[in-house]
Amino acid sequence: MCNSKCCGGGCTPTLIGKILLIVGGVNWGLVGVGMLMGNDAGAWNVINQLLKTVPTVEAIVYVLVGVAAVINIFGCRCKKCMGGCAGGTCETENTDKKM
């Protein structure tokens, strides 16, 4: 099966999307830990702590994390991401099987 790891890592927007998903996941994980510990959940919200003086930028970050999640669900269909794939398998996988 083809995935971005075996096909050269994919395009730059895919990489940025993965980074945004990691940032968003860690942020929500910290918010959950803060809630479980009985603390103010907002105190554990890293994005809010970094950008609280600029709420519009904070909202944009949250929207970008959501867009990255939706794109990750459907996958990137650009030429770079799809270029190394042939019939659902990577060219590198096909070459490895021949050796």
Backbone hydrogen bonds, N-H to C=O, Kabsch-Sander energy under -0.5 kcal/mol:
donor,donor_aa,acceptor,acceptor_aa,energy
2,C,88,G,-1.6
6,C,3,N,-0.7
7,C,3,N,-0.9
8,G,5,K,-0.7
9,G,4,S,-2.9
15,L,11,C,-1.9
16,I,12,T,-2.7
17,G,13,P,-2.4
18,K,14,T,-2.1
19,I,15,L,-2.1
20,L,16,I,-2.6
21,L,17,G,-2.3
22,I,18,K,-2.0
23,V,19,I,-2.6
24,G,20,L,-2.9
25,G,21,L,-2.5
26,V,22,I,-2.7
27,N,23,V,-2.4
28,W,24,G,-2.6
29,G,25,G,-2.2
30,L,26,V,-2.4
31,V,27,N,-2.2
32,G,28,W,-2.2
33,V,29,G,-2.2
34,G,30,L,-2.5
35,M,31,V,-2.1
36,L,32,G,-2.4
37,M,33,V,-2.0
38,G,35,M,-1.2
39,N,34,G,-1.7
43,A,40,D,-1.4
44,W,41,A,-1.2
45,N,42,G,-0.8
46,V,44,W,-1.1
49,Q,45,N,-2.3
50,L,46,V,-2.4
51,L,47,I,-2.3
52,K,48,N,-1.0
54,V,51,L,-1.9
58,E,54,V,-1.8
59,A,55,P,-2.3
60,I,56,T,-2.1
61,V,57,V,-2.3
62,Y,58,E,-2.0
63,V,59,A,-2.3
64,L,60,I,-2.6
65,V,61,V,-2.2
66,G,62,Y,-2.0
67,V,63,V,-2.6
68,A,64,L,-2.5
69,A,65,V,-1.8
70,V,66,G,-2.1
71,I,67,V,-2.7
72,N,68,A,-2.2
73,I,69,A,-1.7
74,F,70,V,-1.7
75,G,71,I,-2.3
82,M,78,C,-2.3
83,G,79,K,-1.9
84,G,80,K,-0.6
85,C,82,M,-1.3
86,A,89,T,-2.9
89,T,86,A,-1.3
91,E,84,G,-1.9
94,N,90,C,-2.1
95,T,91,E,-2.2
96,D,92,T,-2.1
97,K,93,E,-1.7
98,K,94,N,-1.1
99,M,95,T,-1.1
